[in-house]
Amino acid sequence: MTTEQKIQAAYERINQLQILVRHWKASQASSKSIALELIQGVVSEDYETEVA
C-alpha cells in the first residue's frame, strides 16, 4: 500500500467515525426534529465532500 493510499484510507475512516458520532448524537437528541437536523447535516456534508 502506497503512502497516498494510506492517506486516502485514513480520510475515509475519519469520515466513517464522524458519521458514527453524529448518529450517536442523533439517537441521544431530545426531539425528533433535532435528530433529523443532525442527520441532514451528515447528508449535506457527505454530498459536499463528494462534489468537491
C-alpha positions, 0 to 999 in steps of 0.5 A: 500500500502506497503512502497516498493510499494510506492517506486516502484510507485514513480520510475515509475512516475519519469520515466513517467515525464522524458519521458514527458520532453524529448518529450517536448524537442523533439517537441521544437528541431530545426531539425528533426534529433535532435528530433529523437536523443532525442527520441532514447535516451528515447528508449535506456534508457527505454530498459536499465532500463528494462534489468537491 
